[in-house]
């Protein structure tokens, strides 16, 4: 059995799931799906059903099972980010990504598969060790460099040394426990870091900043954040086919200074994209 429950994040990061837990993870996904009317629900990890990924040698933490961006959404985020780069001012195009809160590697994997070079940073030793294993197993160790370090400090250092970046990816940790209250909006103040400062800093060092938040984040705060940063914001709501919104919807927030793609110095747009479970776009 797995020790699932509303336990502190620190403990969840130390619980490693492997092939020995494949059946329990599958049962957990189906139980959660049944609770919300989708008994066939199954998380994917690095393009595989999570139970098969674990059996193949990939690893994850208990926290990652609950919080890692769904594979389909991670694929779409990386694809959209690269499409948006051509619309942005700056002219720096070296395909480099700084993944500031990288976790076990779902976003790093998707960026690397899309052709980027990724520096991935996490402040937890267990998570970094797992991610290094995962990138090696995926054949991406040469293009994804994982470091045990403080994410915000790494971003600040990159900016201070004038490092060239294409994308800064932010998937900041939530405060407290795994649970968040779906009956109220998720506010930026609920994050454990100052995301407004991270977006501002990210735009100093990169052409595009990508932000992941829970799907009940308050969109008006994103508009305000873009205005404060003097940039455009695109909110893309992503829906995985046949999954309930609480599982399949994962919005991504893209911030950049436009060369015409968003129309104006600052602005805010929303769009919606449906996806198959393996990350293909549904027209």
PASEBA-1860 file (N, C-alpha, C; in nm, 3 decimals):
! residues 283
1> XXXXXXXX> 0.084/-0.120/0.000/0.000/0.000/0.000/0.088/0.125/0.000 ~ 0.031/0.233/-0.049/0.104/0.360/-0.052/0.055/0.450/0.059 ~ 0.144/0.529/0.116/0.104/0.617/0.227/0.042/0.747/0.178 ~ -0.060/0.736/0.088/-0.123/0.857/0.038/-0.205/0.923/0.149 ~ -0.214/1.053/0.138/-0.292/1.128/0.234/-0.241/1.270/0.245 ~ -0.311/1.353/0.320/-0.270/1.494/0.334/-0.152/1.510/0.427 ~ -0.036/1.458/0.383/0.085/1.467/0.464/0.169/1.584/0.416 ~ 0.260/1.633/0.497/0.340/1.749/0.457/0.422/1.722/0.332
9> XXXXXXXX> 0.444/1.829/0.253/0.519/1.815/0.129/0.657/1.754/0.153 ~ 0.724/1.792/0.261/0.859/1.745/0.286/0.863/1.593/0.293 ~ 0.763/1.532/0.358/0.759/1.388/0.368/0.724/1.326/0.233 ~ 0.632/1.387/0.161/0.594/1.336/0.030/0.710/1.330/-0.066 ~ 0.804/1.421/-0.054/0.920/1.422/-0.142/1.016/1.308/-0.110 ~ 1.007/1.251/0.006/1.096/1.142/0.045/1.038/1.004/0.016 ~ 0.912/0.997/-0.024/0.849/0.869/-0.055/0.870/0.841/-0.203 ~ 0.956/0.744/-0.235/0.992/0.715/-0.374/0.904/0.601/-0.426
17> XXXXXXXX> 0.843/0.626/-0.542/0.760/0.526/-0.607/0.838/0.464/-0.722 ~ 0.838/0.331/-0.729/0.912/0.257/-0.831/0.821/0.149/-0.888 ~ 0.882/0.057/-0.962/0.804/-0.051/-1.021/0.731/-0.136/-0.918 ~ 0.785/-0.143/-0.797/0.718/-0.219/-0.691/0.582/-0.161/-0.654 ~ 0.562/-0.033/-0.688/0.437/0.034/-0.653/0.342/0.049/-0.772 ~ 0.374/-0.013/-0.885/0.298/0.010/-1.007/0.150/-0.024/-0.990 ~ 0.120/-0.139/-0.932/-0.019/-0.179/-0.916/-0.093/-0.086/-0.819 ~ -0.026/-0.046/-0.713/-0.088/0.043/-0.615/-0.114/0.181/-0.676
25> XXXXXXXX> -0.020/0.230/-0.757/-0.039/0.359/-0.824/-0.155/0.352/-0.922 ~ -0.164/0.243/-0.996/-0.275/0.226/-1.090/-0.408/0.225/-1.016 ~ -0.415/0.152/-0.905/-0.538/0.147/-0.826/-0.572/0.284/-0.770 ~ -0.471/0.357/-0.728/-0.493/0.492/-0.676/-0.552/0.582/-0.784 ~ -0.496/0.580/-0.905/-0.548/0.663/-1.013/-0.693/0.629/-1.043 ~ -0.725/0.501/-1.052/-0.862/0.460/-1.082/-0.957/0.500/-0.970 ~ -0.912/0.489/-0.847/-0.997/0.529/-0.734/-1.025/0.679/-0.737 ~ -0.923/0.758/-0.766/-0.941/0.902/-0.775/-1.032/0.937/-0.892
33> XXXXXXXX> -1.014/0.870/-1.004/-1.100/0.895/-1.119/-1.245/0.861/-1.092 ~ -1.268/0.747/-1.026/-1.405/0.707/-0.993/-1.473/0.809/-0.905 ~ -1.397/0.868/-0.816/-1.451/0.969/-0.726/-1.508/1.088/-0.801 ~ -1.449/1.118/-0.919/-1.493/1.234/-0.996/-1.557/1.195/-1.129 ~ -1.606/1.071/-1.138/-1.682/1.030/-1.254/-1.601/0.987/-1.374 ~ -1.473/0.952/-1.354/-1.389/0.909/-1.465/-1.306/0.788/-1.419 ~ -1.370/0.670/-1.409/-1.301/0.553/-1.353/-1.180/0.509/-1.433 ~ -1.169/0.550/-1.559/-1.055/0.512/-1.640/-0.938/0.608/-1.629
41> XXXXXXXX> -0.947/0.704/-1.539/-0.842/0.804/-1.525/-0.708/0.738/-1.493 ~ -0.603/0.789/-1.562/-0.469/0.737/-1.540/-0.368/0.845/-1.573 ~ -0.282/0.874/-1.480/-0.176/0.972/-1.506/-0.071/0.909/-1.598 ~ -0.010/0.996/-1.679/0.099/0.954/-1.766/0.228/1.021/-1.719 ~ 0.338/0.950/-1.736/0.470/1.000/-1.697/0.565/0.972/-1.812 ~ 0.626/1.077/-1.867/0.721/1.063/-1.977/0.662/0.981/-2.092 ~ 0.536/1.009/-2.122/0.472/0.947/-2.237/0.416/0.809/-2.215 ~ 0.427/0.757/-2.094/0.377/0.624/-2.064/0.272/0.630/-1.953
49> XXXXXXXX> 0.175/0.539/-1.953/0.090/0.527/-1.834/0.178/0.512/-1.712 ~ 0.143/0.580/-1.604/0.236/0.591/-1.492/0.278/0.456/-1.438 ~ 0.189/0.358/-1.437/0.228/0.226/-1.387/0.332/0.161/-1.479 ~ 0.317/0.179/-1.610/0.414/0.123/-1.704/0.546/0.199/-1.699 ~ 0.538/0.330/-1.676/0.660/0.409/-1.661/0.741/0.359/-1.542 ~ 0.674/0.333/-1.431/0.744/0.283/-1.314/0.803/0.144/-1.339 ~ 0.729/0.059/-1.408/0.779/-0.073/-1.441/0.897/-0.068/-1.537 ~ 0.905/0.041/-1.615/1.014/0.058/-1.711/1.140/0.112/-1.646
57> XXXXXXXX> 1.132/0.151/-1.519/1.249/0.200/-1.448/1.245/0.346/-1.411 ~ 1.144/0.420/-1.460/1.130/0.559/-1.417/1.089/0.562/-1.270 ~ 1.122/0.672/-1.204/1.090/0.689/-1.063/1.015/0.819/-1.044 ~ 0.941/0.827/-0.936/0.876/0.952/-0.898/0.854/0.951/-0.747 ~ 0.826/1.067/-0.693/0.791/1.075/-0.552/0.640/1.075/-0.536 ~ 0.598/1.050/-0.413/0.455/1.058/-0.386/0.401/1.197/-0.419 ~ 0.477/1.298/-0.385/0.436/1.434/-0.417/0.419/1.451/-0.567 ~ 0.511/1.396/-0.646/0.504/1.411/-0.791/0.381/1.343/-0.849
65> XXXXXXXX> 0.339/1.232/-0.792/0.219/1.164/-0.843/0.100/1.257/-0.837 ~ 0.094/1.340/-0.735/-0.018/1.431/-0.719/0.002/1.562/-0.796 ~ 0.125/1.608/-0.806/0.146/1.746/-0.850/0.212/1.762/-0.986 ~ 0.279/1.659/-1.038/0.348/1.675/-1.166/0.250/1.711/-1.276 ~ 0.289/1.804/-1.361/0.205/1.844/-1.475/0.171/1.722/-1.559 ~ 0.044/1.701/-1.594/0.010/1.587/-1.680/0.094/1.586/-1.807 ~ 0.134/1.468/-1.849/0.224/1.456/-1.964/0.170/1.531/-2.086 ~ 0.041/1.514/-2.117/-0.016/1.580/-2.235/-0.002/1.731/-2.225
73> XXXXXXXX> -0.027/1.785/-2.106/-0.018/1.929/-2.087/0.127/1.977/-2.094 ~ 0.220/1.897/-2.041/0.361/1.933/-2.050/0.407/1.939/-2.195 ~ 0.363/1.843/-2.275/0.398/1.844/-2.417/0.344/1.970/-2.486 ~ 0.221/2.006/-2.454/0.160/2.124/-2.516/0.226/2.253/-2.469 ~ 0.263/2.261/-2.342/0.330/2.380/-2.291/0.462/2.403/-2.366 ~ 0.542/2.298/-2.380/0.669/2.312/-2.451/0.646/2.350/-2.597 ~ 0.548/2.289/-2.660/0.518/2.319/-2.801/0.473/2.464/-2.817 ~ 0.384/2.509/-2.729/0.334/2.646/-2.737/0.444/2.746/-2.709
81> XXXXXXXX> 0.528/2.717/-2.610/0.636/2.809/-2.577/0.728/2.833/-2.696 ~ 0.763/2.728/-2.768/0.850/2.743/-2.883/0.780/2.818/-2.997 ~ 0.651/2.798/-3.012/0.577/2.874/-3.113/0.573/3.022/-3.080 ~ 0.557/3.054/-2.952/0.547/3.194/-2.912/0.681/3.268/-2.925 ~ 0.790/3.197/-2.915/0.920/3.266/-2.923/0.935/3.346/-3.051 ~ 0.878/3.298/-3.160/0.893/3.368/-3.287/0.817/3.500/-3.290 ~ 0.727/3.522/-3.194/0.647/3.645/-3.189/0.706/3.749/-3.095 ~ 0.816/3.718/-3.029/0.864/3.803/-2.922/0.987/3.882/-2.963
89> XXXXXXXX> 1.001/3.999/-2.901/1.119/4.081/-2.923/1.240/4.019/-2.856 ~ 1.359/4.060/-2.898/1.480/4.023/-2.827/1.586/3.959/-2.914 ~ 1.546/3.874/-3.008/1.639/3.818/-3.102/1.734/3.713/-3.047 ~ 1.721/3.673/-2.922/1.808/3.570/-2.865/1.742/3.434/-2.884 ~ 1.804/3.349/-2.962/1.741/3.221/-2.993/1.844/3.110/-2.984 ~ 1.866/3.061/-2.864/1.961/2.952/-2.849/1.895/2.827/-2.792 ~ 1.763/2.828/-2.778/1.692/2.709/-2.736/1.720/2.664/-2.594 ~ 1.761/2.757/-2.507/1.796/2.719/-2.370/1.680/2.746/-2.276
97> XXXXXXXX> 1.657/2.653/-2.185/1.549/2.662/-2.088/1.608/2.650/-1.948 ~ 1.565/2.736/-1.859/1.596/2.723/-1.717/1.467/2.684/-1.647 ~ 1.461/2.561/-1.597/1.345/2.507/-1.527/1.373/2.523/-1.378 ~ 1.309/2.621/-1.316/1.350/2.668/-1.183/1.303/2.575/-1.071 ~ 1.184/2.516/-1.083/1.132/2.423/-0.983/1.104/2.291/-1.056 ~ 1.207/2.216/-1.088/1.197/2.115/-1.193/1.131/1.984/-1.151 ~ 1.134/1.950/-1.022/1.071/1.825/-0.981/1.138/1.704/-1.045 ~ 1.058/1.600/-1.073/1.113/1.474/-1.122/1.139/1.475/-1.271
105> XXXXXXXX> 1.103/1.583/-1.341/1.148/1.597/-1.479/1.044/1.598/-1.589 ~ 0.917/1.607/-1.557/0.816/1.602/-1.663/0.830/1.719/-1.762 ~ 0.847/1.842/-1.712/0.863/1.955/-1.803/0.999/1.952/-1.870 ~ 1.104/1.919/-1.797/1.237/1.911/-1.857/1.236/1.810/-1.972 ~ 1.170/1.698/-1.951/1.157/1.596/-2.055/1.089/1.653/-2.180 ~ 0.979/1.725/-2.160/0.903/1.777/-2.275/0.981/1.884/-2.350 ~ 1.047/1.973/-2.278/1.129/2.074/-2.346/1.243/2.007/-2.423 ~ 1.307/1.909/-2.362/1.418/1.841/-2.430/1.369/1.767/-2.554
113> XXXXXXXX> 1.255/1.700/-2.544/1.199/1.631/-2.659/1.164/1.728/-2.771 ~ 1.132/1.854/-2.735/1.100/1.956/-2.835/1.224/2.020/-2.895 ~ 1.342/1.978/-2.851/1.465/2.026/-2.909/1.542/2.128/-2.828 ~ 1.503/2.151/-2.704/1.569/2.251/-2.620/1.681/2.187/-2.537 ~ 1.772/2.272/-2.491/1.869/2.234/-2.389/1.818/2.289/-2.256 ~ 1.818/2.208/-2.154/1.750/2.241/-2.029/1.848/2.235/-1.912 ~ 1.851/2.343/-1.833/1.910/2.336/-1.700/1.795/2.327/-1.602 ~ 1.788/2.219/-1.527/1.678/2.193/-1.436/1.729/2.202/-1.293
121> XXXXXXXX> 1.657/2.274/-1.209/1.700/2.301/-1.071/1.591/2.258/-0.974 ~ 1.631/2.189/-0.870/1.539/2.157/-0.761/1.619/2.160/-0.632 ~ 1.553/2.192/-0.521/1.625/2.205/-0.393/1.615/2.082/-0.305 ~ 1.568/1.971/-0.361/1.553/1.849/-0.283/1.642/1.739/-0.342 ~ 1.730/1.683/-0.261/1.826/1.584/-0.309/1.757/1.461/-0.365 ~ 1.657/1.409/-0.297/1.589/1.289/-0.345/1.527/1.314/-0.482 ~ 1.462/1.427/-0.498/1.399/1.460/-0.626/1.502/1.471/-0.737 ~ 1.614/1.536/-0.710/1.718/1.551/-0.811/1.775/1.414/-0.850
129> XXXXXXXX> 1.800/1.328/-0.753/1.853/1.194/-0.783/1.755/1.117/-0.871 ~ 1.627/1.127/-0.840/1.525/1.060/-0.920/1.524/1.116/-1.063 ~ 1.531/1.248/-1.075/1.526/1.312/-1.206/1.647/1.275/-1.291 ~ 1.765/1.268/-1.230/1.884/1.227/-1.304/1.866/1.086/-1.360 ~ 1.810/0.998/-1.278/1.778/0.863/-1.324/1.682/0.868/-1.442 ~ 1.580/0.950/-1.431/1.478/0.955/-1.536/1.533/1.009/-1.667 ~ 1.615/1.114/-1.661/1.669/1.171/-1.784/1.765/1.073/-1.851 ~ 1.842/0.999/-1.772/1.932/0.899/-1.829/1.852/0.788/-1.897
137> XXXXXXXX> 1.746/0.743/-1.832/1.663/0.637/-1.889/1.596/0.682/-2.017 ~ 1.559/0.811/-2.025/1.495/0.865/-2.145/1.594/0.899/-2.254 ~ 1.724/0.885/-2.227/1.826/0.918/-2.325/1.847/1.067/-2.342 ~ 1.818/1.145/-2.238/1.825/1.291/-2.246/1.932/1.351/-2.156 ~ 2.019/1.269/-2.100/2.119/1.320/-2.006/2.211/1.423/-2.070 ~ 2.231/1.415/-2.201/2.323/1.508/-2.268/2.262/1.645/-2.290 ~ 2.129/1.656/-2.281/2.064/1.785/-2.307/1.987/1.837/-2.187 ~ 1.979/1.760/-2.080/1.914/1.805/-1.957/2.015/1.792/-1.843
145> XXXXXXXX> 2.051/1.905/-1.786/2.143/1.908/-1.673/2.066/1.940/-1.545 ~ 2.068/1.848/-1.451/1.999/1.868/-1.324/2.098/1.914/-1.219 ~ 2.055/2.010/-1.137/2.138/2.059/-1.027/2.056/2.066/-0.900 ~ 2.119/2.032/-0.790/2.061/2.053/-0.658/2.094/2.197/-0.618 ~ 1.995/2.283/-0.618/2.019/2.425/-0.591/1.887/2.494/-0.563 ~ 1.897/2.614/-0.509/1.779/2.698/-0.488/1.738/2.760/-0.621 ~ 1.614/2.737/-0.662/1.568/2.784/-0.792/1.572/2.934/-0.810 ~ 1.508/3.011/-0.723/1.512/3.156/-0.737/1.654/3.213/-0.737
153> XXXXXXXX> 1.742/3.158/-0.653/1.880/3.205/-0.651/1.951/3.173/-0.782 ~ 1.921/3.058/-0.840/1.980/3.022/-0.969/1.934/3.118/-1.078 ~ 1.807/3.153/-1.077/1.754/3.249/-1.174/1.822/3.384/-1.157 ~ 1.833/3.430/-1.033/1.897/3.559/-1.008/2.041/3.559/-1.056 ~ 2.112/3.449/-1.034/2.250/3.439/-1.078/2.260/3.443/-1.230 ~ 2.168/3.374/-1.297/2.168/3.375/-1.443/2.148/3.516/-1.497 ~ 2.057/3.590/-1.436/2.031/3.728/-1.480/2.152/3.816/-1.450 ~ 2.209/3.803/-1.333/2.322/3.889/-1.292/2.446/3.865/-1.377
161> XXXXXXXX> 2.461/3.746/-1.430/2.577/3.715/-1.514/2.545/3.726/-1.663 ~ 2.428/3.781/-1.692/2.386/3.806/-1.831/2.384/3.678/-1.914 ~ 2.339/3.570/-1.851/2.328/3.444/-1.924/2.214/3.451/-2.026 ~ 2.238/3.396/-2.144/2.138/3.398/-2.251/2.039/3.283/-2.230 ~ 1.910/3.317/-2.224/1.805/3.218/-2.207/1.693/3.244/-2.306 ~ 1.631/3.138/-2.351/1.510/3.152/-2.431/1.385/3.149/-2.343 ~ 1.383/3.054/-2.248/1.263/3.032/-2.167/1.303/3.012/-2.022 ~ 1.232/3.077/-1.932/1.237/3.045/-1.790/1.104/2.980/-1.755
169> XXXXXXXX> 1.110/2.860/-1.701/0.989/2.788/-1.664/0.975/2.787/-1.513 ~ 0.856/2.825/-1.466/0.828/2.834/-1.322/0.709/2.745/-1.288 ~ 0.733/2.647/-1.204/0.624/2.565/-1.149/0.639/2.569/-0.998 ~ 0.604/2.683/-0.938/0.640/2.707/-0.798/0.565/2.615/-0.702 ~ 0.628/2.584/-0.588/0.565/2.495/-0.490/0.445/2.561/-0.424 ~ 0.344/2.480/-0.398/0.228/2.529/-0.325/0.263/2.526/-0.177 ~ 0.194/2.604/-0.103/0.222/2.616/0.040/0.142/2.512/0.119 ~ 0.207/2.451/0.220/0.132/2.367/0.315/0.127/2.222/0.275
177> XXXXXXXX> 0.012/2.172/0.228/-0.007/2.030/0.200/-0.041/2.011/0.054 ~ -0.065/1.884/0.018/-0.105/1.854/-0.119/-0.243/1.909/-0.153 ~ -0.325/1.926/-0.055/-0.464/1.962/-0.079/-0.479/2.113/-0.098 ~ -0.565/2.152/-0.192/-0.604/2.291/-0.200/-0.754/2.295/-0.220 ~ -0.813/2.406/-0.182/-0.958/2.418/-0.172/-1.016/2.457/-0.307 ~ -1.084/2.362/-0.375/-1.140/2.389/-0.506/-1.263/2.479/-0.501 ~ -1.312/2.509/-0.381/-1.430/2.594/-0.371/-1.394/2.742/-0.375 ~ -1.264/2.773/-0.374/-1.223/2.913/-0.382/-1.107/2.926/-0.481
185> XXXXXXXX> -1.086/3.044/-0.537/-0.974/3.061/-0.629/-0.840/3.041/-0.559 ~ -0.746/2.991/-0.634/-0.609/2.979/-0.584/-0.540/3.112/-0.611 ~ -0.495/3.178/-0.507/-0.435/3.310/-0.518/-0.284/3.299/-0.525 ~ -0.221/3.396/-0.590/-0.075/3.398/-0.595/-0.014/3.403/-0.456 ~ -0.087/3.463/-0.362/-0.039/3.469/-0.224/-0.034/3.332/-0.159 ~ -0.101/3.231/-0.220/-0.098/3.096/-0.168/0.031/3.022/-0.202 ~ 0.114/3.082/-0.285/0.239/3.019/-0.322/0.345/3.043/-0.216 ~ 0.443/2.954/-0.214/0.550/2.964/-0.114/0.661/3.059/-0.156
193> XXXXXXXX> 0.650/3.117/-0.277/0.751/3.210/-0.328/0.680/3.333/-0.384 ~ 0.757/3.439/-0.406/0.705/3.563/-0.465/0.707/3.548/-0.616 ~ 0.596/3.501/-0.674/0.596/3.471/-0.816/0.601/3.598/-0.901 ~ 0.547/3.708/-0.848/0.556/3.834/-0.923/0.701/3.873/-0.946 ~ 0.784/3.860/-0.843/0.926/3.893/-0.857/0.996/3.795/-0.950 ~ 0.959/3.669/-0.946/1.022/3.570/-1.032/0.989/3.595/-1.179 ~ 0.866/3.633/-1.208/0.829/3.665/-1.346/0.906/3.788/-1.394 ~ 0.912/3.889/-1.310/0.986/4.010/-1.347/1.132/3.978/-1.373
201> XXXXXXXX> 1.192/3.900/-1.285/1.332/3.864/-1.300/1.353/3.775/-1.422 ~ 1.259/3.683/-1.442/1.270/3.594/-1.557/1.270/3.669/-1.689 ~ 1.191/3.775/-1.698/1.185/3.853/-1.822/1.310/3.936/-1.845 ~ 1.391/3.953/-1.741/1.520/4.019/-1.760/1.620/3.926/-1.827 ~ 1.603/3.796/-1.805/1.701/3.701/-1.855/1.655/3.616/-1.970 ~ 1.525/3.618/-2.002/1.471/3.529/-2.105/1.369/3.601/-2.190 ~ 1.347/3.546/-2.305/1.245/3.604/-2.394/1.104/3.566/-2.350 ~ 1.090/3.454/-2.282/0.958/3.404/-2.245/0.965/3.345/-2.106
209> XXXXXXXX> 0.867/3.376/-2.023/0.851/3.314/-1.892/0.722/3.234/-1.894 ~ 0.731/3.108/-1.854/0.615/3.020/-1.850/0.587/2.985/-1.705 ~ 0.462/2.998/-1.665/0.422/2.976/-1.527/0.314/2.868/-1.521 ~ 0.332/2.769/-1.436/0.229/2.669/-1.407/0.164/2.701/-1.273 ~ 0.032/2.692/-1.269/-0.042/2.712/-1.145/-0.157/2.611/-1.140 ~ -0.216/2.588/-1.023/-0.336/2.505/-1.015/-0.447/2.560/-1.105 ~ -0.538/2.471/-1.147/-0.635/2.513/-1.249/-0.741/2.608/-1.195 ~ -0.746/2.630/-1.063/-0.841/2.727/-1.009/-0.772/2.857/-0.969
217> XXXXXXXX> -0.658/2.887/-1.030/-0.591/3.015/-1.006/-0.678/3.130/-1.055 ~ -0.667/3.243/-0.990/-0.749/3.360/-1.022/-0.688/3.433/-1.141 ~ -0.759/3.433/-1.254/-0.703/3.487/-1.378/-0.679/3.637/-1.370 ~ -0.760/3.709/-1.293/-0.741/3.854/-1.285/-0.604/3.888/-1.227 ~ -0.550/3.802/-1.141/-0.418/3.827/-1.086/-0.310/3.815/-1.193 ~ -0.333/3.730/-1.291/-0.237/3.715/-1.400/-0.235/3.841/-1.485 ~ -0.352/3.898/-1.510/-0.361/4.024/-1.584/-0.286/4.133/-1.510 ~ -0.306/4.141/-1.379/-0.236/4.241/-1.299/-0.085/4.218/-1.301
225> XXXXXXXX> -0.044/4.091/-1.295/0.097/4.059/-1.296/0.162/4.103/-1.427 ~ 0.093/4.080/-1.540/0.147/4.123/-1.669/0.161/4.274/-1.676 ~ 0.062/4.344/-1.623/0.069/4.491/-1.624/0.188/4.540/-1.541 ~ 0.210/4.479/-1.426/0.322/4.519/-1.341/0.456/4.489/-1.408 ~ 0.461/4.379/-1.482/0.585/4.340/-1.548/0.604/4.409/-1.683 ~ 0.501/4.481/-1.730/0.510/4.548/-1.859/0.521/4.452/-1.975 ~ 0.441/4.346/-1.973/0.451/4.244/-2.077/0.312/4.196/-2.115 ~ 0.307/4.105/-2.210/0.184/4.039/-2.249/0.169/3.908/-2.174
233> XXXXXXXX> 0.046/3.866/-2.155/0.019/3.737/-2.092/-0.078/3.659/-2.179 ~ -0.043/3.537/-2.208/-0.133/3.442/-2.273/-0.164/3.332/-2.173 ~ -0.292/3.313/-2.145/-0.336/3.203/-2.059/-0.393/3.095/-2.149 ~ -0.333/2.979/-2.146/-0.381/2.868/-2.228/-0.437/2.759/-2.136 ~ -0.568/2.738/-2.149/-0.633/2.633/-2.071/-0.627/2.504/-2.153 ~ -0.571/2.400/-2.093/-0.548/2.275/-2.162/-0.635/2.166/-2.102 ~ -0.703/2.094/-2.187/-0.797/1.992/-2.141/-0.759/1.859/-2.204 ~ -0.738/1.759/-2.120/-0.708/1.625/-2.170/-0.841/1.554/-2.194
241> XXXXXXXX> -0.859/1.504/-2.314/-0.987/1.443/-2.354/-1.028/1.333/-2.258 ~ -1.157/1.332/-2.226/-1.221/1.227/-2.146/-1.187/1.231/-1.998 ~ -1.111/1.331/-1.954/-1.081/1.343/-1.813/-1.159/1.459/-1.754 ~ -1.204/1.447/-1.630/-1.272/1.560/-1.567/-1.176/1.676/-1.548 ~ -1.232/1.797/-1.539/-1.150/1.918/-1.533/-1.051/1.915/-1.418 ~ -1.090/1.858/-1.306/-1.001/1.858/-1.191/-0.876/1.775/-1.215 ~ -0.879/1.684/-1.315/-0.762/1.605/-1.349/-0.697/1.653/-1.478 ~ -0.778/1.683/-1.579/-0.725/1.706/-1.713/-0.700/1.850/-1.749
249> XXXXXXXX> -0.744/1.946/-1.669/-0.726/2.085/-1.701/-0.601/2.138/-1.631 ~ -0.509/2.192/-1.706/-0.387/2.246/-1.648/-0.350/2.373/-1.724 ~ -0.388/2.489/-1.673/-0.357/2.612/-1.745/-0.208/2.643/-1.738 ~ -0.160/2.708/-1.841/-0.023/2.758/-1.843/-0.029/2.906/-1.878 ~ 0.061/2.982/-1.819/0.063/3.128/-1.833/0.194/3.166/-1.898 ~ 0.187/3.231/-2.013/0.305/3.267/-2.091/0.321/3.418/-2.087 ~ 0.438/3.466/-2.047/0.466/3.609/-2.035/0.581/3.645/-2.127 ~ 0.561/3.749/-2.207/0.668/3.795/-2.294/0.638/3.934/-2.346
257> XXXXXXXX> 0.740/3.999/-2.398/0.725/4.131/-2.460/0.716/4.111/-2.609 ~ 0.602/4.146/-2.665/0.565/4.104/-2.798/0.630/4.187/-2.906 ~ 0.658/4.117/-3.018/0.697/4.186/-3.140/0.581/4.193/-3.236 ~ 0.459/4.187/-3.185/0.341/4.196/-3.270/0.246/4.081/-3.250 ~ 0.292/3.974/-3.189/0.208/3.856/-3.177/0.091/3.873/-3.083 ~ 0.100/3.964/-2.986/-0.012/3.984/-2.893/-0.074/4.122/-2.909 ~ -0.015/4.207/-2.990/-0.077/4.335/-3.019/-0.067/4.435/-2.908 ~ 0.045/4.506/-2.897/0.055/4.610/-2.795/0.163/4.581/-2.695
265> XXXXXXXX> 0.193/4.680/-2.611/0.299/4.667/-2.513/0.260/4.569/-2.403 ~ 0.138/4.582/-2.353/0.088/4.486/-2.255/-0.049/4.439/-2.298 ~ -0.086/4.323/-2.255/-0.216/4.269/-2.291/-0.237/4.134/-2.228 ~ -0.358/4.084/-2.239/-0.396/3.959/-2.174/-0.491/3.886/-2.268 ~ -0.460/3.761/-2.296/-0.545/3.680/-2.381/-0.567/3.544/-2.316 ~ -0.677/3.482/-2.353/-0.704/3.345/-2.311/-0.735/3.262/-2.434 ~ -0.692/3.138/-2.430/-0.734/3.044/-2.534/-0.741/2.905/-2.474 ~ -0.808/2.816/-2.546/-0.834/2.682/-2.496/-0.782/2.580/-2.596
273> XXXXXXXX> -0.725/2.472/-2.543/-0.673/2.367/-2.629/-0.708/2.231/-2.572 ~ -0.775/2.150/-2.651/-0.803/2.012/-2.611/-0.691/1.923/-2.661 ~ -0.661/1.820/-2.582/-0.548/1.733/-2.610/-0.588/1.587/-2.594 ~ -0.524/1.501/-2.670/-0.535/1.359/-2.643/-0.444/1.325/-2.525 ~ -0.460/1.209/-2.469/-0.386/1.176/-2.348/-0.235/1.168/-2.374 ~ -0.194/1.148/-2.500/-0.053/1.144/-2.531/0.001/1.278/-2.578 ~ -0.083/1.384/-2.571/-0.034/1.518/-2.597/-0.059/1.574/-2.734 ~ -0.136/1.505/-2.818/-0.167/1.560/-2.949/-0.283/1.657/-2.942
281> XXX> -0.281/1.759/-3.026/-0.387/1.859/-3.027/-0.514/1.802/-3.092 ~ -0.627/1.836/-3.033/-0.757/1.800/-3.087/-0.819/1.925/-3.145 ~ -0.845/1.928/-3.275/-0.901/2.047/-3.339/-1.049/2.060/-3.312
END
